[in-house]
Amino acid sequence: MLDNLNQQLLVQLAKGLPICSRPYLEIGERLGVSETEIIERLKQFQTSGIIKRFGVIVKHAALGYRANAMCVWQVPETEIDEIAEYLLEFSFVTLCYQRPALPEWNYNLYCMIHGKDRNTVLTQIAQINSHPQIQTFTHQVLFSRRCFKQRGAVYHGFSS
Amino acid sequence: MLTDLQKELLNNFQHDFPLSPTPYADIAAQLNVTENDVLQAFQDINEKKFISRIGAIIPPNQIGVSTLAAISVPETELERVASQINDFSEVNHNYERENVLNLWFVVIANDAAHLDDVIRTIELETGYNVLRFPLEKAFFIDLSFRLDLANVG
């Protein structure tokens, strides 16, 4: 479990690193600890895997990547790892998850593709689907239409 | 228009942002510009909303619990329902997608009971059944890739 200071640090990070000369000092001042303490804790977060990536988080749509497709497949449990490995060979696949299949939505393998336009993404999906094995699975492509909300997580129950 | 410096900042600092007391000065030294150039470039792309933030990607369920969720909503009701869902601070992503199951959002809460409570409240307030798709396994989780920024205005 994260101690209180680590939780508060993540709350601060979710707001975005301050854009100023000494951003870790500024966060330290907000939390009443030293700059060194903040930096050390962030290093520990990275080592322990609490933070997967620390850096610039871009808004794809604003940068011209307007087509965003969530692709889903219905894959037998025993084949799911193999198919996921296959999907990850494509550089345009940015996320790949297993999720539970429900009676109303019977898909268990999800991946995301971000592209400049719909046609590019459709071509990329066709590339994925050129594999004979993957063609046997029920599949859907859900392009995004409107983005109603996109922001960093707000953590609750944490003092900030 | 994005400057060359801004393009470099967008593409090359999605990972391993410097953890030194003066990260922006370190970046400036790497790129042969001044710290002030880097600060201004970041402020500009931040104000123009080309970036969400400089921050951390935290894998699902590292802190608290989260789930992807979806609702099937008639087109005429979509804006109302989306806005009701956006009002929850526990919701951080909310997208319309091309499907009968057309509204997809992510809920992050501090524990399973809180998550359950948020989703039940969303169901009560919107009048629609929420399907839950919590993560079972992440094969790859890193939304960073080389951006082609040639024509970004």
Interface residues (C-beta under 8 A of the other chain):
Chain A: L2 Q7 L10 L13 A14 K15 G16 L17 I19 C20 S21 R22 P23 Y24 L25 E35 I39 L42 K43 F45 G49 I50 I51 K52 R53 F54 G55 V56 I57 V58 K59 H60 A62 L63 G64 Y65 N68 M70 I80 D81 A84 E85 L87 L88 S91 F92 V93 T94 L95 C96 Y97 Q98 R99 P100 L102 E104 W105 N108 Y110 M112 H114 K116 Q140 L142 F143 S144 R145 R146 C147 F148 K149 Q150 R151 G152 A153 V154 Y155 H156 G157 F158
Chain B: L9 L10 F13 Q14 H15 D16 F17 L19 S20 P21 T22 P23 Y24 A25 E35 L39 F42 Q43 N46 K48 K49 F50 I51 S52 R53 I54 G55 A56 I57 I58 P59 Q62 I63 G64 S66 L68 A70 A82 S83 I85 N86 S89 E90 V91 N92 H93 N94 Y95 E96 R97 E98 N99 L101 N102 W104 F105 I108 A109 N110 D111 H114 L131 F133 P134 L135 E136 K137 A138 F139 F140 I141 D142 L143 S144 F145 L147 D148 L149 N151 V152
